[in-house]
Amino acid sequence: MSARTEIADAILSAAAELFRVQGYASTSMLEIAEKVGLSRPALYYHFKNKEELLGSLVEDVTVRTQREAARIAETAVGSDHRDTLRTMMRAQALWILSHPQHFAVVQRDEASLPDHLRAIQDRAKRDLLDRFRQVIAAGVEAGQFRRIEPTIAALCMFGMCNSTIQWFRPGSRLSEEQVAEIIADLATAMVARTAAPADGSDPHAWLAMLRDDLDHLTRTIPSQAPRSRD
């Protein structure tokens, strides 16, 4: 990481903390500069105003995570959909866990974003949701996930990640990486097909699995028109 990037990241972190505590409108560039230990001219060298700082936070929170999800999905073509979903969930959760103040500011002030930033935010959120929805739908189609509405499942997974800013505290018993692994496991388990008991003790589980198999076959086998009788 270059020196300029390190300074820019420090400025963003300081701005995010002040925006969260004081509010975007009540925070001045001077306060941000003082928190980082920079002069105002040095701060303006990196960011010309507060709106540019807020735009960089939007870029970090939504656009960067959307691009990462797209990269994972595109490089995983032909892979197991369960592995793809788990990797995407882990990346999403870990980023939020590692940047809670960035995420909290953008989430709280989303409605008051300037129009051009709101458009960027909305487009990136739609694209991110669509990436997750596509992977879940592909897993259902392949018979790896149970029959579930992909959009609702994806939104529930986002809720799991987003809620971490309410309860996770850095330096707690589990690290950010460990919590991200747990969330990824839970999300994958949420959509995974439930295997029937190996000993056949639950006939309802067997029937449910058979229904899933038949439903998968119905979707994958080309339909044929019935032969006419002469």
Secondary structure, DSSP 8 states (H G I E B T S, - for coil): --HHHHHHHHHHHHHHHHHHHH-STT--HHHHHHHHT--HHHHHHH-SSHHHHHHHHHIIIIIHHHHHHHHHHHHTTTS-HHHHHHHHHHHHHHHHHH-HHHHHHHHHTGGGS-HHHHHHHHHHHHHHHHHHHHHHHHHHHTTSB-S--HHHHHHHHHHHHHTHHHH--TTSSS-HHHHHHHHHHHHHHHHB-----TT---HHHHHHHHHHHHHHHHHHS---------
